[in-house]
Amino acid sequence: MPATVCLKVSKDLGEKVISLAHKLELVDKTLFIERQADQLWIPLARSPSAVELSQLRAVASSLVLDDKIFIVKRPVRETLFEVLKRELPSDLCLSIPRSLDIVGDVAVIEMPPELSLYHGVIGQAVLRVHKNIKCVYAKASAISGIYRVRDLVFVAGKNRAQTVYNEYGCKYHVDLAKAYFSPRLSQEHHRVASLVTNGEVVVDLFAGVGPFVVPIGKLCSNARVYGVDINPDAVDLLKLNVQVNKVTRNVFPLLGDARELANGLLRGVADRVIMNLPETAIDFIDVACQTLKPVGGLVHFYGFVRRPDTIENLKIRFTRIVEQQGRGVVEFVGVKSVRETAPYEQQVVLDVKIC
Ligand SMILES: C[S@@+](CC[C@H](N)C(=O)[O-])C[C@H]1O[C@@H](n2cnc3c(N)ncnc32)[C@H](O)[C@@H]1O
């Protein structure tokens, strides 16, 4: 590393000199300022002109030019926004996506229509800024349909939406094009799994690739856990995740309609029922009641609340439907907002004790 031209100045005048040297755009920001005893050495990107030197000496008359070897700073990584601000036309700056959904090594990005000509530029920027990302997709629809998946458009990197995602010590094989998965609920997956006690029978009516049932199986080896899903791709991934996480002894994937299974194999078996199908879970409260043991149990119900609707109204609707099933709500053990899902819309969870 060669020596760098620098300003040597006493510490008591250091801040003033540093500030002026920055204003003159003299400072080499890639190097650390050196401090020793009562002296400072400020690395310079270029030699100061005679005028600049006299300006600096007006602030610190004892200042001298020197040469020194400095420690190099690790380069500061630019954000995606900073890179794209430079690379896109300035009138599109306001449209630059501020956030990415990252699952394993796959990134999914919201692309407003005015950026349609720039998918390639944006995708390459994502790959450069996030070195761990290998595949970039744009959202091409909302989450929709019975399987709760969205259309994706390939943007950059490798064209594969399958990846592996780690959450609280569990490993999930996911395929964002074929089965629902969201890392935004990771705390909820962990919270619910931590509540399960040994000996319980748990039914997840809408299990997806297994982010509730797999950790329950891991944390509670004596619990018996059924994970139901109607999407064959989700259940294939669930079966794989059950194997990979070594919970085949107590977690049982079931392909089918939750309503049909609650009428047959799963009727009256559960101490605890998980219902994460927020768009339409309200239509399955009867199914949860059928699945619970005759003595009752706990239901974790996820729903959307869109203003002016309120959580209190949701609780009233929930209670009414439970009572129509000949059951009763003993207590809302926990009620909380899990995340904002849209302007004026939140996803909420009701933990409900039912008899
Ligand atoms: C919002 S996802 C939740 C998946 C998982 N619990 C999670 O947190 O990632 C809802 C899941 O319910 C499944 N599903 C929708 N209707 C169903 C039904 N009638 N019976 C069983 N599964 C259903 C979908 O295929 C989807 O995988």
The ligand as a Tripos MOL2 file, in Angstrom:
@<TRIPOS>MOLECULE
LIG
   27    29     1     0     0
SMALL
NO_CHARGES

@<TRIPOS>ATOM
      1 C1        -52.4340  -18.4400    3.0740 C.3       1 LIG1
      2 S1        -51.8760  -20.0520    2.7080 S.3       1 LIG1
      3 C2        -51.1470  -20.4730    4.2790 C.3       1 LIG1
      4 C3        -50.1690  -21.5980    4.2100 C.3       1 LIG1
      5 C4        -49.3840  -21.8060    5.5090 C.3       1 LIG1
      6 N1        -50.2550  -22.0240    6.6440 N.3       1 LIG1
      7 C5        -48.4490  -20.6440    5.7720 C.2       1 LIG1
      8 O1        -48.5790  -19.9460    6.7790 O.co2     1 LIG1
      9 O2        -47.5290  -20.4370    4.9660 O.co2     1 LIG1
     10 C6        -53.3840  -20.9530    2.6890 C.3       1 LIG1
     11 C7        -53.2530  -22.3870    2.1960 C.3       1 LIG1
     12 O3        -54.5540  -22.9900    2.2710 O.3       1 LIG1
     13 C8        -54.7250  -23.8630    1.1960 C.3       1 LIG1
     14 N2        -56.1800  -24.0670    1.0280 N.ar      1 LIG1
     15 C9        -57.0840  -23.2070    0.5000 C.ar      1 LIG1
     16 N3        -58.3240  -23.7320    0.5770 N.ar      1 LIG1
     17 C10       -58.2050  -24.9310    1.1930 C.ar      1 LIG1
     18 C11       -59.1240  -25.9490    1.5690 C.ar      1 LIG1
     19 N4        -60.4310  -25.8310    1.3230 N.pl3     1 LIG1
     20 N5        -58.6540  -27.0370    2.1920 N.ar      1 LIG1
     21 C12       -57.3310  -27.1730    2.4530 C.ar      1 LIG1
     22 N6        -56.4170  -26.2690    2.0940 N.ar      1 LIG1
     23 C13       -56.8290  -25.1430    1.4920 C.ar      1 LIG1
     24 C14       -54.0080  -23.1930    0.0320 C.3       1 LIG1
     25 O4        -53.6270  -24.1240   -0.9300 O.3       1 LIG1
     26 C15       -52.8150  -22.5360    0.7520 C.3       1 LIG1
     27 O5        -51.6700  -23.3490    0.6830 O.3       1 LIG1
@<TRIPOS>BOND
     1     1     2 1
     2     2     3 1
     3     2    10 1
     4     3     4 1
     5     4     5 1
     6     5     6 1
     7     5     7 1
     8     7     8 2
     9     7     9 1
    10    10    11 1
    11    11    12 1
    12    11    26 1
    13    12    13 1
    14    13    14 1
    15    13    24 1
    16    14    15 ar
    17    14    23 ar
    18    15    16 ar
    19    16    17 ar
    20    17    18 ar
    21    17    23 ar
    22    18    19 1
    23    18    20 ar
    24    20    21 ar
    25    21    22 ar
    26    22    23 ar
    27    24    25 1
    28    24    26 1
    29    26    27 1
@<TRIPOS>SUBSTRUCTURE
     1 LIG1         1 GROUP 0 **** ****
